[in-house]
Amino acid sequence: MSKLAAQDKFLDLSDYGRTFGNFLANQLKNTRFTPIHVTLLFGVSGLFAIYSILDGSYFWAGFFIVLKSGIDAADGELARIKNTPSYTGRYLDSVFDIILNFLFLMAICYVSKTSIWLTILAFIGIQLQGTLYNYYYVILRNKSVGGDTTSKIFEYKSPRALPGETQKSVNILFFVYTIVYGLFDKIIHTLDKDAYKVKTFPNWFMTVVSIYGLGFQLLIIAVMLSLNLIEYIIPFFIIYTVLIFVIIGIRKACFKV
């Protein structure tokens, strides 16, 4: 089940795990497994990846990182199949992602003996990259006829709980979400504050932006680990962040308000 109307679908380079995610979600649709259970499962896969990095088993680290991406695609799909959308699941998924991203880089930092300050800079860069992708993607989803609107372009207050979840859990996770993502959201919005006024984004542009999607970021890490290039991962993502200004420049030049 797509988050976008047919005319707005694009080749999402970060969504390679969707096929596996759909398969897993369909296997679980008639079980007691909930999207939250699947979110917890991708967290476990991420922990296995971290252990493998620390153990020097880089191939398996890459495997579990890619597996995490596949499982990550299943929780939202299962929610759509079971028609049980929830803000609890949406925020928990995002909070798990940022925690795992930080732990991945810390493990890489420790093993490769990279500067902690460069690692923090790379982490900030990765989060800004992902935020730019999410910013444009959520704008597109909200403007797409029949598209998914669980995610909002601007999230200033805790949303009203949906059926099947409590307002307290939504409020708590929204608070955590705003703490860990709020600054990144503000930075990207400041860099391109008029993007939400654009009528739509063409498919080719969204495909370019998808190189900043979390799935593609993790694929890069997995490939570099498998090739035993662990010491280059953190420098790569620092340099990779520069493309933010290129992408925003293209948006402003080609799709004016």
Summary of the structure (lengths in Angstrom):
residues: 257
radius of gyration: 17.9
end to end distance: 30.6
largest distance: 50.7
contacts: 823
relative contact order: 0.17
helix: 73%
strand: 0%
